[in-house]
Amino acid sequence: MTNETLLQKLDWKKMDGLIPVVVQDANSKEMLMLAYANKEALEKTLSTGYAHYWSRSRQQLWMKGETSGHTQKIKKVLADCDYDALLYIVEQKGPVCHTGKDTCFHYPFQGKSE
């Protein structure tokens, strides 16, 4: 399937033009972050080879690492079976989280273990 066909199949209406993007490290397979892309961000990601997202708080397009230098080089982009979420498999340069952590997922919930 071509990039253009996939872009058209994505469900842009479900979240008012945004698609959730789960980001995974290509080497460690660790989940790094969750962000959102609009069509422009995804097109920029595909054309440049570096992860671009839509900032919901700033209401603007941004490239991961544009100020920090902690870029995400795209290795693969996958759409899920419902065409309403994306997985970016990336080569992460530096820490991913604005807190300086290697992943944004670093607050464990406490609960019963089975």
N, C-alpha and C positions, 0 to 999 in steps of 0.2 A: 504494500500500500504506500502511496506517495505521501510526502509531508503535507501537500495541499489537501489531499483526500482526508488525512487524519485531522487536520485543522478544521475542516468542515464538519467532521463527525463529532467533534468534541461538543459537550453539552454546555455551551456558554450561557444559556438562559437560567439554569438552575440556581446559580449564585450571582445573578446580575452581572454577567460578563467575566467572572473570575473562576479559576480552576485551582483547587488546592494542589500543591506540589510537595511531595515528600522527597527529601534529599538524602541519599545514601552514599557513603564513602565507597569508592570502587575497590579499594584494597582491603580495608578492615570489615566491610559490609555493615558498619555501624550506621544507625539512623542519626543524621546530623541535625536536621531542622525541618520545619514545616513552614511553607510560605505560600503565596498566591501569585498566579500569573493571569494577566489578561492576554488577549490575542497578540497585541503588540509585543509584550514581554516574551511570549513564546517564540514569535517570529524572530525577535532579536537574539534570543538564545540559540535558535537553530542556525541563524546566519553568521553569528560571531564565534560560536563554540564555547561561550562563557555564559553562566547562569544570570538571567535577568528576571526580575520580579516586579509585581505591582505593590507598592506600599499603600496599605489601606489607611494608615494614619496620616501620611503625607500626601496621599492622592497623587502619586507620581511613579513613573517607571524608575527602577534603579538596578544597577549591576552589582551583584554581590562582590564586595571587596574594592569598590571604586574609590573609597576613601581610606580603608584600612590596608589594602593590598592583599587581603585574605580572599582571593578569588576562587571560583569553582569552575574548573575546566570540565566541560561536558564530555562524558564518555558514551552515554546512552540516554535517550529519553523514551520512556514507555508510557502508554496510556492504559488505564485499567479497562476491565471488560464492559463497564457501563459508559465509558468515554466521559467520565466526570471527575477524574483525578489523574494526576501525572506522577511519575517517579523519575527524578533526575539522578542518574548515577554519575558521580563526579570525582575528580581528583582535587581534593581540598588543599589549598595552600594556607597554612597557618590555622589558628583556631577559628571555628565557625561562629561561635556565640559572641554577642556584644559584651558578655561578662568575661571573656577571655578563655572560656571552657572549650574543649574540643567538640562538644555536642551541646545543643540547646536542651537536650533531655537529660537533666541531672538532678531533678528533685524527686526522689523515690517516695511513693506512698507506702505506708506501713499497713500490713494486714496479715491475715492468717495465711500460713503456708500449707500446702497440701502435701 
